[in-house]
Amino acid sequence: MLGRSLDRITLLDVYEALGRPTLFAIVNRSDEPDCLIARNVNATLADTMAAAEALFVERFGKLTLDTLPPPSPTPLSRHD
């Protein structure tokens, strides 16, 4: 799937080749909390995380590997 030139491979291709791993490590502590406020917070978090994931996926589909800058070299520390 990824055996093509960098200008034809998107970050979405890489993400999907990796099995669409979880993008965020924020989870609800309880799926069915007794507290109404907690339920509302959990629902809002779930909606927000879904919207954030959709934005990531949309952006991933527009970025090809050839457009990514190379990592900047890490300067060596001076030891005096």
N, C-alpha and C positions, 0 to 999 in steps of 0.2 A: 504494500500500500504506500509506503514512503520511498520507494525506489524510483524517484524522479528528481529533476533539478530543484534546487532550493527556491527558485521563483515560482514553482508550482506546488509547493508544500506549505499549507497554512498551519498556524498554531492549532486550529480546529482539527486538522488532520492528525497532528501529533497527539492532541488531547483524546481524540477518538481511538487512535491506535493504542493508547495506554488504558483503554477501557473506561474512559470518562471518569477518572477518579474524583473523589470529593474535593471541591475547591475550598470549602470553608470547614473549619473544625468547631463551629458553634452549634450546639445541640440543646434541645429542651431537656431539662432535668427530669421531667415527668410528662408522659404523653397525655395523661388524664388527671391533671391537678384538681384538687377540690376547690381551690381558690379561683374565683371568677377573674380577678385581676391577672393571676398567673396564666389562666387560659387565654385571656386577651393578649397578653404580652407574647405568649408562645405563638399565637396565630399571626400576630404582627411580625414577629421574627421570621416565621416561616414564609410569609408573603415577601418580606424584604429580601430574604436570602434567595428566594426563587427569582425575584427581579434582578438581583445582583448577578446570579448565575447566568441568566438570559443575556445580560449585558456583556459578561465575559465571553460567552459563546459567540455572540454577534461580533464582538471585536476580534476574537480568535480567528473567525472566518475571513477577516479582512487583512490579516497580517501574514505575510509570507516570510519564510525563514531568511531569504536574502535581504530583507529590510531590517533585520535585527542587528543592532550594533554589536561588534565583538566586545567581550568583557574587557574592562579597562585593567591594565596591569596594576597589581598591588605594589605600592612602593615598599621597598625594603626599609625596615626600621634601622636607625643608627644605634649602635650600641657603643657607648663611650666607656 
